[in-house]
Amino acid sequence: MEAFQRDGKFPSRAYLGVRYQMISQEAALLNEVPQGAYVVDVVADSPAETAGILVGDIVTKIDGSSVVEAKEGLSDLVSEHKAGDKIVVTVFREGAAKEINVTLSEFKEE
């Protein structure tokens, strides 16, 4: 509401551009991977694709905050930001953690 009262408009929603499935603790243990958001699709021309996030990556953190500990997972952590913010996405890929810098864009409804 502060932004609306100040600027006369609501702030834009941040957009990463992945579809994901949360990995349960049981599935993580069975597959010897960390819990997190398993990327099942990367939207074409999205911030995620531009930054190099791949299908099969497991997103474990956004700016150091655990995806698993967030109430609604990955979407909660992205929603704390606005379009244009630069974030660090930690993914598990090929047995190792990797940090990827991403600049979020504005969410546009189709």
ZADO-1210 file (C-alpha; in nm, 4 decimals, padded with zeros to 6 digits):
<atoms>
<atom x="00.0000" y="00.0000" z="00.0000" code="MET" pos="1"/>
<atom x="00.2924" y="00.2348" z="00.0707" code="GLU" pos="2"/>
<atom x="00.4038" y="00.2212" z="-00.2931" code="ALA" pos="3"/>
<atom x="00.0477" y="00.2827" z="-00.4141" code="PHE" pos="4"/>
<atom x="00.0008" y="00.5820" z="-00.1873" code="GLN" pos="5"/>
<atom x="00.3406" y="00.7231" z="-00.2825" code="ARG" pos="6"/>
<atom x="00.3448" y="00.6482" z="-00.6580" code="ASP" pos="7"/>
<atom x="-00.0218" y="00.5985" z="-00.7434" code="GLY" pos="8"/>
<atom x="00.0370" y="00.2429" z="-00.8642" code="LYS" pos="9"/>
<atom x="00.1122" y="-00.0987" z="-00.7243" code="PHE" pos="10"/>
<atom x="00.4707" y="-00.2211" z="-00.7643" code="PRO" pos="11"/>
<atom x="00.5290" y="-00.4776" z="-01.0358" code="SER" pos="12"/>
<atom x="00.5633" y="-00.8408" z="-00.9363" code="ARG" pos="13"/>
<atom x="00.9039" y="-00.9939" z="-00.9800" code="ALA" pos="14"/>
<atom x="00.9365" y="-01.2778" z="-01.2302" code="TYR" pos="15"/>
<atom x="01.2020" y="-01.5515" z="-01.2454" code="LEU" pos="16"/>
<atom x="01.0544" y="-01.7741" z="-01.5170" code="GLY" pos="17"/>
<atom x="01.0692" y="-02.1331" z="-01.3939" code="VAL" pos="18"/>
<atom x="00.8122" y="-02.4005" z="-01.3247" code="ARG" pos="19"/>
<atom x="00.9131" y="-02.6217" z="-01.0378" code="TYR" pos="20"/>
<atom x="00.8186" y="-02.9041" z="-00.8052" code="GLN" pos="21"/>
<atom x="00.9287" y="-02.9010" z="-00.4422" code="MET" pos="22"/>
<atom x="01.1398" y="-03.2021" z="-00.3426" code="ILE" pos="23"/>
<atom x="01.0311" y="-03.3638" z="-00.0165" code="SER" pos="24"/>
<atom x="01.2792" y="-03.4689" z="00.2486" code="GLN" pos="25"/>
<atom x="01.2080" y="-03.8343" z="00.1695" code="GLU" pos="26"/>
<atom x="01.2647" y="-03.7884" z="-00.2055" code="ALA" pos="27"/>
<atom x="01.5825" y="-03.5914" z="-00.1385" code="ALA" pos="28"/>
<atom x="01.7216" y="-03.8690" z="00.0804" code="LEU" pos="29"/>
<atom x="01.6252" y="-04.1440" z="-00.1656" code="LEU" pos="30"/>
<atom x="01.7896" y="-03.9607" z="-00.4568" code="ASN" pos="31"/>
<atom x="02.0858" y="-03.8240" z="-00.2597" code="GLU" pos="32"/>
<atom x="02.0078" y="-03.4639" z="-00.3541" code="VAL" pos="33"/>
<atom x="01.9224" y="-03.1606" z="-00.1392" code="PRO" pos="34"/>
<atom x="01.5671" y="-03.0499" z="-00.0719" code="GLN" pos="35"/>
<atom x="01.4615" y="-02.7575" z="-00.2842" code="GLY" pos="36"/>
<atom x="01.2686" y="-02.6546" z="-00.5931" code="ALA" pos="37"/>
<atom x="01.3300" y="-02.8973" z="-00.8803" code="TYR" pos="38"/>
<atom x="01.3146" y="-02.7016" z="-01.2069" code="VAL" pos="39"/>
<atom x="01.0812" y="-02.8850" z="-01.4467" code="VAL" pos="40"/>
<atom x="01.0636" y="-02.6063" z="-01.7063" code="ASP" pos="41"/>
<atom x="01.2445" y="-02.2830" z="-01.7878" code="VAL" pos="42"/>
<atom x="01.0320" y="-02.0257" z="-01.9680" code="VAL" pos="43"/>
<atom x="01.1797" y="-01.9019" z="-02.2968" code="ALA" pos="44"/>
<atom x="01.3263" y="-01.5501" z="-02.2826" code="ASP" pos="45"/>
<atom x="01.2828" y="-01.5373" z="-01.9039" code="SER" pos="46"/>
<atom x="01.5367" y="-01.4085" z="-01.6513" code="PRO" pos="47"/>
<atom x="01.6070" y="-01.7704" z="-01.5534" code="ALA" pos="48"/>
<atom x="01.6886" y="-01.8713" z="-01.9108" code="GLU" pos="49"/>
<atom x="01.9025" y="-01.5612" z="-01.9669" code="THR" pos="50"/>
<atom x="02.1010" y="-01.6341" z="-01.6497" code="ALA" pos="51"/>
<atom x="02.1563" y="-02.0017" z="-01.7344" code="GLY" pos="52"/>
<atom x="01.9220" y="-02.1870" z="-01.5002" code="ILE" pos="53"/>
<atom x="01.8505" y="-02.5297" z="-01.6509" code="LEU" pos="54"/>
<atom x="01.5774" y="-02.7924" z="-01.6370" code="VAL" pos="55"/>
<atom x="01.6925" y="-03.0407" z="-01.3723" code="GLY" pos="56"/>
<atom x="01.8560" y="-02.7802" z="-01.1486" code="ASP" pos="57"/>
<atom x="01.7446" y="-02.7828" z="-00.7865" code="ILE" pos="58"/>
<atom x="01.7083" y="-02.4307" z="-00.6495" code="VAL" pos="59"/>
<atom x="01.8109" y="-02.4398" z="-00.2842" code="THR" pos="60"/>
<atom x="01.8528" y="-02.0701" z="-00.1971" code="LYS" pos="61"/>
<atom x="01.7667" y="-01.7193" z="-00.3094" code="ILE" pos="62"/>
<atom x="02.0068" y="-01.4571" z="-00.1749" code="ASP" pos="63"/>
<atom x="02.1130" y="-01.7017" z="00.0956" code="GLY" pos="64"/>
<atom x="01.7581" y="-01.7775" z="00.2161" code="SER" pos="65"/>
<atom x="01.6520" y="-02.1417" z="00.2066" code="SER" pos="66"/>
<atom x="01.3763" y="-02.2301" z="-00.0397" code="VAL" pos="67"/>
<atom x="01.2653" y="-02.5147" z="00.1887" code="VAL" pos="68"/>
<atom x="01.2165" y="-02.2862" z="00.4891" code="GLU" pos="69"/>
<atom x="01.0027" y="-02.0354" z="00.2960" code="ALA" pos="70"/>
<atom x="00.6284" y="-02.0776" z="00.3555" code="LYS" pos="71"/>
<atom x="00.5410" y="-02.1167" z="-00.0138" code="GLU" pos="72"/>
<atom x="00.8857" y="-02.2219" z="-00.1351" code="GLY" pos="73"/>
<atom x="01.0561" y="-02.0525" z="-00.4264" code="LEU" pos="74"/>
<atom x="00.7636" y="-01.8261" z="-00.5141" code="SER" pos="75"/>
<atom x="00.7701" y="-01.6708" z="-00.1645" code="ASP" pos="76"/>
<atom x="01.1349" y="-01.5768" z="-00.1945" code="LEU" pos="77"/>
<atom x="01.0966" y="-01.4307" z="-00.5444" code="VAL" pos="78"/>
<atom x="00.7894" y="-01.2306" z="-00.4366" code="SER" pos="79"/>
<atom x="00.9997" y="-01.0506" z="-00.1742" code="GLU" pos="80"/>
<atom x="01.1733" y="-00.8722" z="-00.4629" code="HIS" pos="81"/>
<atom x="01.0667" y="-00.6372" z="-00.7384" code="LYS" pos="82"/>
<atom x="01.1327" y="-00.6280" z="-01.1105" code="ALA" pos="83"/>
<atom x="01.4883" y="-00.5169" z="-01.1811" code="GLY" pos="84"/>
<atom x="01.6332" y="-00.6593" z="-00.8583" code="ASP" pos="85"/>
<atom x="01.9508" y="-00.8614" z="-00.8917" code="LYS" pos="86"/>
<atom x="01.9471" y="-01.1827" z="-00.6902" code="ILE" pos="87"/>
<atom x="02.1797" y="-01.4780" z="-00.6361" code="VAL" pos="88"/>
<atom x="02.0144" y="-01.8129" z="-00.7022" code="VAL" pos="89"/>
<atom x="02.1940" y="-02.1158" z="-00.5564" code="THR" pos="90"/>
<atom x="02.1286" y="-02.4329" z="-00.7529" code="VAL" pos="91"/>
<atom x="02.2407" y="-02.7917" z="-00.7124" code="PHE" pos="92"/>
<atom x="02.3649" y="-02.9187" z="-01.0487" code="ARG" pos="93"/>
<atom x="02.5715" y="-03.2280" z="-01.1305" code="GLU" pos="94"/>
<atom x="02.6512" y="-03.2959" z="-00.7660" code="GLY" pos="95"/>
<atom x="02.7621" y="-02.9467" z="-00.6669" code="ALA" pos="96"/>
<atom x="02.6196" y="-02.6130" z="-00.5579" code="ALA" pos="97"/>
<atom x="02.6461" y="-02.3291" z="-00.8085" code="LYS" pos="98"/>
<atom x="02.5574" y="-01.9619" z="-00.7634" code="GLU" pos="99"/>
<atom x="02.3866" y="-01.7866" z="-01.0539" code="ILE" pos="100"/>
<atom x="02.3269" y="-01.4113" z="-01.0746" code="ASN" pos="101"/>
<atom x="01.9784" y="-01.3281" z="-01.2038" code="VAL" pos="102"/>
<atom x="01.8094" y="-00.9969" z="-01.2771" code="THR" pos="103"/>
<atom x="01.4368" y="-01.0353" z="-01.2184" code="LEU" pos="104"/>
<atom x="01.1912" y="-00.8906" z="-01.4688" code="SER" pos="105"/>
<atom x="00.8316" y="-00.7762" z="-01.4403" code="GLU" pos="106"/>
<atom x="00.5636" y="-01.0437" z="-01.4402" code="PHE" pos="107"/>
<atom x="00.3273" y="-01.0006" z="-01.7341" code="LYS" pos="108"/>
<atom x="-00.0004" y="-01.1876" z="-01.7509" code="GLU" pos="109"/>
<atom x="-00.0682" y="-01.3524" z="-02.0849" code="GLU" pos="110"/>
</atoms>
